Structure formats: structure tokens, C-alpha cells
Amino acid sequence: MKFLDESRVRAVLRWDPLIDAMERALAEFSAGEVIQPLRAMITIEESKRYLGVMPAVAKTAMGLKMVSFYPGNEGTNVPTHMAMILLFRADTGEPLAVMDGRLITEMRTAAASAAVTRRLASPESRVLALIGSGVQAGAHLEALGRVRAFDEVRVWSRTRENADRFASEHGARATADAESAVRGADVIVVATSAQAPVLRGEWLRPGAQVNAIGAARPNWREVDDEAMTSAMVVVDSREAALKESGDVILSRAPIYAEAGEIFAGIKPPPPPGRKTIFKSLGLAVEDIAAASLVHEALASET
């Protein structure tokens, strides 16, 4: 059984196949072809320390991710999310690899958003707004750039120095407030540790597509009621959203579809011109699909 550290994962994990793999994994999930319970989250210290257990069995692989979520690490040199993934063969149960899951979590989250954006955002989307300037903002900028050609990227962060640094590193424009970043934007990413809304529906243009990936606790918010209820809401998992997502639970916004239902042709995409919100919580099947890509890529090198 192999152990793969982050450097080996980074050497072989590529955006285009990963985005396609996320679309397949979510389609299989929504078609009932994946066995996956809700993740078990242990609260060690409210708002500061959590431990998650995420198993899944797909057609060709199965595995488990153990993830630590430490919002209290924000602002330090220690990541807020760290993880390990165990990968097994689905047919024989043989263990294949243990690999670092921090980068996989980072990249598969952005790749899932890119797969959804490819289906929901207007092909003419040219302005991207990033609310948040951390790891996920950078990953989403890379992944979304694979599916849409943006002429302008705006970024806002609660800490102006962080937004300025991100803008300088990535050729973006830092804005003084979140509203200035969002108004007129075609695609918006909300990637924050906020526990109260930072995105307001009144700022969204008709046809805007939002990827909301923070606020993964039932009492946390990053998107306000107006945004949630005025848009067509797409989730990765209905069951998970109704248990874990404060944006969905507290707004009581109806869920239009799971992303996988759209990918599998079970439901049509929302009509052009409608505002859409993809509320992403992250699924174990995404981790297993990404880990399988890594394992297959390394196997092909030997």
C-alpha cells in the first residue's frame, strides 16, 4: 500500500480531468449509484475545532476521508482544513493507498464548482467576483478559468491587506467592499469563514451564478435570505444541505436540484437568465474520485 504526500498528489492532479471526474461522481451520486452516509462531524470546540469522518463506496473505488476543520487556525501558518484519505478497491476490498487529503479537498471543491459553473453560468460570463482571499479563492480562480474566459476578476476580503496581496499575486482588482466586487459580476464565489451573511441578494445581477462554499454548519450563514430565495438553489446533496447548511436551513429556500441530477439528465438546468446558487458542502464521493485519479496517474507512471 502506497503513502502519497501532498507533493506527490500535486505532481499528478490536473484541473481538466478533475473537473470531469467531479461531474461524473456527482451524477453517479444523484443517480443512486453511490453508497454514502452523511458525514459524521465531531465538535471538539464550537466554532474552533471539528473532526469529520467521510466514507463512500462508488462503482470502481471506495474509501474514507478523515478531515480536521479548525477555523481557529485562520490567520496562522497552519491550514484550517487538513485531511487524510484511505483508498480501497471496490471489488476486492484491498487497500490501495493512503494519501494526504488537504490538497485534494482544496482542488476537488473548486473543481465541483467549475463543473456546476460550466452548466449554469452564461457562456458569455466575463466578470468573476471572489468574496474571500484564501486558499479556496485561489483554487476557484484556477478552476473556473478552465470553463469560462474572464476578462475581469475582483476580490474582496474582510482584511484589506489580504485582498491586496491576492490581487497582486493573481492579477485581480481588490475592492473596498463586497458590494463593489459583486455588482455586475457574472460569476461569484463566496469562500469565507463567515458565520453571518456577507453576500446580499440585492447586489446580484439577473443571470448571476453563485458558488457558495463556506458556512458548512447549520447555524452559519454567508448568503442572505434574499439571495437564497430569489435564486434557483442547486446543492451537491439534498440530505446534507438540509442538515448541515445554515444558508439553506435558515432561509428555508427551496432546493431546485442536486448538481448530479442536472449532470445525469434527471433535471434540466435552470432557464437562462435566472440567478442560480450552488451551495457546496463537499461529498466523500468527490474525495474518492479525486484520490482515484491520483492513484491511477501514479500507477501509469510505473
PyMOL commands that set and color helices and strands:
alter all, ss='L'
color gray80, all
select helices_A, chain A and resi 6-12+15-30+71-73+102-120+135-144+160-170+178-182+201-203+225-230+238-244+246-251+259-263+284-301
alter helices_A, ss='H'
color red, helices_A
select strands_A, chain A and resi 2-4+40-45+49-57+61-69+81-89+95-100+127-131+152-156+173-174+187-190+209-212+232-235+255-258+276-279
alter strands_A, ss='S'
color yellow, strands_A
deselect
rebuild
show_as cartoon
